[in-house]
Amino acid sequence: MLLLLGAVAACAGAPVQEMYNARQAVRAAERAGAGLHAPDDLNAAKQLLQKAETDIRHGDYRAARDEAEQSREKAMSARTAAETASAATTPP
C-alpha cells in the first residue's frame, strides 16, 4: 500500500527533473549544431518543451512529464545527428 501511495505521489508533483533534463538536452543539441544538421528534430524538441511548460502552468503534470521526456529524446536524436554530420564533414 505504501508503495502505491509513493508512486501516486511521485506522479502528482511537477516534473522538475524531467524539465531540467529536457532543457539540458535541447541546449546540448544546439551546441552540437543541430540547428544546421537536424533542424526538424531540434524544432520538435523545442515545441514539446514549450508544450510541457504550458501544461505545467495549467497543472497538467502528467502530460508535462510525458512531453518533457519526449522533448529530451528528440533533442538527443538531434544532437546525435548533428555530431554524426559534423564528424563526417571534418577532415581526419
N, C-alpha and C positions, 0 to 999 in steps of 0.2 A: 504494500500500500504506500509506504513512504517513497519507494522508487517511482511509482506512478505520479505521486504528487510532485516529486522533484522534476520529473520530465515535463509535466504540465507547467510548472513554474518557469522552467527554462524557456519554454515556447512563448510564455506570456510577456516576457521583457523585450525591450528594444534590442535589436540585433547590432549592438555596438561593435563587437568583434568582427562580424561579417561585413559591416560597412567599412570599417578600417581596412580590412583585407582587400576589399574591392577597390577602395581609393588607392591603396598602395600598388595594386596590380595595374590599374589604369596609368598611374604615374610611371611605373616601370616600363610599360608598353610604349608610352610616349617617348621616354628617354631612349628606348631602343630603336626608335624610328618607325613605329607602327603607323603613324600618320601618313607616311610615304609608302610603306611596303604592305600594310594591312589595314587600310582605312575603313573598310566595311566592318571588320571585327572590332576595331577600336571604337568606331561610332556606335556600334551595337552595345558595347560595354558601357560607354558613357550614357547612352539612353536608358539602359537598365538601371544604372546607378542613380540617375536622376529620378526615375520612376520609384525606386526604393526610397529615396529621400522624401518624395511626395507621400508615399504610403506611410512613412513614419509620422509625418505631420498629421495624417488622418488617423493615426493609431492602429493601422493595419500592419502589425509587426510580422505576422506570418508571411504575408505577401512581400514585405520589405526584405525579410531574411532570404526568401527564395530568389528574389531579383538581385540582391547583393551577391549571392553565391553564383548566379548565372553571369553577372557582370564580371566577377573575378575570373570565371572560366573563359569568357570571351576575351578579356584582357590578356590572360596568359597565352591564349591561342594567338592573339595579335602579336604579342612580344616574341613568341617562338618564330612566327612567320617573318617578323622583321629581322630577327637575329640571323635566321637562315638566309634571307635575301642579302643581308649585309655581308655575311661571310662569303656568299657566292660571288659578290662583286669586288671583294677585297683581294688584291693580288697576294700570292703567297710570299 
